[in-house]
Amino acid sequence: MKRSLAIVLSVIFAAVLVLSACGKKESPAASSPAAGGTASSSAAADAGDKVKPIVVGVSNGYIGNGWRTQMTEDIEKLAEQYKQQGWIEKIIVQHAGQDVNNQIAQIRNMINSKVDLLLIDPNSETALNPVIEEAVKKGITVITFDQPVTSPKAINVVIDQVQFGKNLAEWFVDAVGGKGDIVIVSGLAGASANVNRLKGMKEVLGRYPDIKVLTEVNGNWDEANAQQVTSNLIASYPKIDGVLTQDGMALGVVNAFLAANKPLPVITGENNVAFLKKWKELKDSQQFSTYGQNNPPGIGATALGIGVRMLQGKTSKLNLQNNTYYYPIGTHIKNDTLEAELKKVADKPDTYTLDEWLSEEQLNALFE
């Protein structure tokens, strides 16, 4: 009897072991990473098992050029990767245009939708501060990107726009020989990126008393607008030695001089494919020289990667200055590197801006 009972118990125990083994779950493999970053499979699977998927809200202001469209696409591309990994449940993207009050209303709608992470490309450095505080009081993590806000409740993820302006102006003053009559075709009036770039530019120009700024106009970061205002400047000023301009406008400035059959003055460039092609054409035909640096649309994807990790409870090692993480620009183009950079984007449309954002390994290195 005892022996029979022992045999029965042994059979039951063996069956339990088999069922237990069959019930074990395999850790999900990480999906293939989107362009711009490489995912760590073990880290992705680990986090995917332990972290509740979050709802992300994106409030973008101005949407009037290809740069902002590409920026939004970069965010959505990385968000799709994170959905595959189980990190994001849903992403809500809205565009407010240039209306600050409209952006405030959209942000309040996202607060009411109970987003976990709120990413904002703000229309103002200060006007959104109260609604940002409302979001934080509701337990929402707020990250502004591309342009900063002054609220201490948000983390800014931006390039150093003042330094961006300085870089352009330092190349420019060297190219004009430290003297001459110049004009400035700047971006969107009141936008913090534009304000800070002008600050950097004017800090450099202030060291050169022989450079005279004839006037400053707004091209609104738009090629067609920049061409029109530059055409007006050409008609108003018979002598222009240089045009200090920035994102989305350099091609419009160049085309205005070509249309007027005027010799090209010194013009600062950009890293848009259409401009790079025109740059090469003019370099080959008339030794045109300029300088472009990346203002990567992928800054939004970098902000998303940082925010997702914060919501996963990871400890930040971000080197913040006044609540701001400055993304290190990786691509600067001059005549000697132009053709190599063009080859990298040979398959991209003319509207494409040279892009970059932090890889998954780089993002992981910012946390522990």
N, C-alpha and C positions, 0 to 999 in steps of 0.2 A: 504493500500500500504506500509506504513511504517512498519507495523507488518510483512508483507510478506518479505520485504527486510531484516529485522532483522533475520528472520528464515533462510533465504538463507545464510547470513553471518555467522550465528552460525554453520551451517552445514559445510561450507568451512573451518572454523577455526578448527573444530573438526577433519576434514580429514587431515589437515596439521599436527596436533599433532600426529595422528596415524602414518603418514608417517615418521615423525621425529623420533618417538620412534623405528620404524622398521629399520631405517638407522643407529642406534648406533652400534659401533663395540665393541665386547668383547676383553679385553686385552688378548694377547696370553699367555698361561701357559708355564712356563719354562719346558724344557725337563728334564728327569731324569738325575742326574749328573753322570759323569764317575767316575770310581773307583779312589780314591785319593782325592776327594773333594765333598762337598755337596753344591748344588746351592740354593740360596735364591730365591724362586719363585717370590715374589713381586718385588725384585730388578731386576731380569732377565727380567720380563715382561715390567717393566718400561723402562729399558735401551733399550730393543728390539724395543719399539715403537719410541724412540727418536733418536737412533743412526744409522748412515749409516753403513751398513756392510763393513768391510775392507778386503783388500787383504794382506795376510801375506806371506813373503818369509823367508825360513829357509835355511841358508848356513852352512852345517856341513863339517868339515875337515875330520879327520881320521874316517874310518868306518870299522876298522879291528877286532872288537870284539863284543861280545854279548851285552856289556854295551851300546855301541853307538846305536846298533839296538833297544834296549829297550828304550833308550832315545828318539829316533825318534818316536817310537810307542806311547810313553806317550804324546808327543806333538800332534800327529795326533788324538789321542783319545780325548784330551781336545778340540782340534780344531773342531772336529765333534760335540761335545756338544755345542760349541759356534755357529756353523752353525745352529743348531736346534733352538737356541735362537735368531737368526738373527743378531748376532754380527760379524760373519765372512762370507764373500762371497766365498773366495777361499784361499787355502794354497798351496804354491809351495815349495817343499822340494828337495834340491840337495846336493850331497856329492862330495867333491873335492878331497878326498884322502889327502895325506900328502903334496901335491904340493901347495905352497903358491900362486904362480902365477895363477894356475887353480882356486883357491878360489877367488882371486881378479876378474878374468874374470867372474866367476859365479855371484858374487855380482853385477858387472856392468850390467849383463844381467837382474838381478832382478830390478835394478834401472830403466832400460829401459822399463821393464814390468810394471812400475808404482805401485810397491807395496807400501802399506801405513806403514807397520811395517816390519822391517828387523831383524830377529833373527840370530845370528852368533855364532857358536862354532868355535873359531878362531884357525888357525894353528900357529899364531905368535902374540905376545903381541904388536908388533910395526909395522910390515910390512903392515897390513891392515888399518892403520890409515888414509892414504890419501884417499882410496876409501870409508871409513866410512864418511869422511868429504864431499866427493862428494854426498853421499846419503843424509846427513843432509841438505846440500844446496838445494836439490830437495824437501825438506819438509818431508823426510822419518824419522820416529822414529827408532833409532837403539839401540838394546839391545844385548850385548854379554852375553853368559851364559856358564857355566862349566869352562871356562877359560877366564881370563880378557884381555882387551887391555889397552894400556896407553892413548888412545885418550880421551880428556875431552868431546868429542861430543857424546860418547856412555855411556850407563849405563851398568855396569857389574852386573850380577846376578850369584853369585858363592858361593860355600862353602869357608871357609878360608883354603886354601891349605897349608899355612905355619903351621897353627895350626893342620891340619890333620897330617902332618909329625911329628910334636912335639908329638901328642898323641900316635902315633905308637912308636916313639923312647923312650918316657918315660916309656911305658909298657915294652918295650924291654930291656932297661938297667936294670930295676928292675929284670926282669926274668933271665938275665945272671949274676946277682950279681955285676954289675958295672965293670966287667973285662972280658977279653977273646979276642980271634981272631974271627973277624966277616967278612962277606961279605955283600955287598948291591946289590940286584937285583932290579934295578929301572925301570921306565916306558919308555916312548918314548923320546929319546934324543931331547932336544930343546923345547919340549912342555911345555908351561908355568906352567901347573898343576904339571908336574914332577919336573921342576926347583924349584918351590916354596915348594913342599913337601921335596925335598932334602935339601933345605935351613933350614926348620924346624927341620929335622932329625939331620943335622950336628950341628945345634945350641945346641941341647941336647947332642949329642955325644961329643962335645967339652968340656963338663964339666966332662968327665970321661977319664982321661989320661991312665987308665989301659985297655981301650978298644982299640984294634988295628984293623983298617979297612984294611984287606988284599988287597981287590980290589973292584971295582964297575963296574958292567956290566949292559947292558940294556936288559930287557926281553920284552920290547915293549907292556906292558899291555896285554900279550897274554900267555895263559897257556902252549901251546906246545913250544913256544920260550923260556919261562922261564925254562921249564924242561930241554931243551937242554943246555942252558947256565949254569944251575946249575950242570948238569952232568959234564960239562967241568971243573967247579970249584972244584967239588969233586975229579976229577982226578988230579987236579993241587995242591990242598992243603990237606995234610993228616989230618989236624986238623982244623975243622970249628966249633966254639962254638955257632954261631948264624947267621941267615940270616934275614936281615932287608929288607922286600919287601912290596908290596902294591897291588892295585887293579888288579884282573884278573890273578895274577901270583902265589899266595900262593899255590894253588893246584899243579901247575907244579913243584914248589920247593919241596913240600912234596913228590910227586911221584918220583922225581929224587933220593932222599935219599932212599926211599923204594926200588926202582929198583936196587940201588947199594948195597942193604943189609947193609946200614949204619944206626946207631942209629940216631934218629931225634934230631937235635939241637934245640935251641930256634928259632922259626919262627913266624913272625907276620902274622896274618890272614886277612880274608876279609869276606864280607857278601854276597857271592854267594852261591846259594843252593847246588851246587855240593861240594863246599868246606865245607859248614856246615855239610853235611852228612859225609864226610870223617873225619871231626873234631870229630863228635860224636863217630864214629867207633874207632878212635884212642884214644879218651878220655876213652872209656869203656875198651879198650884192653890194653893200656899202659900208662894211666894217662896223655896223651898229653894235654897241655894247651896252649891257645893262646888268641889273642884279635882281634876283628874286629869292624870296625865302618862304618856307612853308608856314601858312596859317591853316593847319590841317582840319578839314571838316570832321575828321575822326576824333576830335576833342570830346564830342558827345558820347562816342563809344567808350572812351577812356573814363568819362564820368559815370557811365552805366556800370562798367566793370568795378570801379571803386565802390559805388553805392551798393551793389549786390553783395560784395564782401562785407561791408559794414553791417548789412541786415543779417548776414550769416553769423554775426557775433565775433568776427575775427578782430584781433587787436591791431590797431592801426600803427604803422611806422611811418606814416606820411610826414614829410618835412614841411609843415605848414607855416606860412608867414602871414599873420593876421587872418587866420582861417582860410588861407589860400594855398592851393597846390599849383605850382607853376610847371606846366608841361614843358620838357626840354625839346625845343625845335631841332629836328634832325637833318633837315635838307635846306641847303643854301646853294643857289645856282649862280654862276658867273659864266662868261664866255667859254672858259676852258672846260667846264663840266656840262655844258648845255646838251651836247649830242648824246652823251652817256645817259643823261636823265630822260631825254626824249625817247630813247630806245626802250626804257622801262615802261613807257605808257603808249607804245606804238599801237596797241589794240584798244585804246580808250577813245571815247568820243571827244570832240573839241570842247565840250562843256565840262569835262572832268578836271578837277584840281588835284595836283599831286597830294597824296594822302598818307596818313600814318596814324597809328594809335598804339597804346601800350599792349604788348602781347600778354597772353595769360600768365606766362612765367614772370614777366615784369610786374604785372598786377599782384600776383601771389607774393612777390618779394617785398611789396609794400605793406604786407600784413603778416601776422603770426598767430 
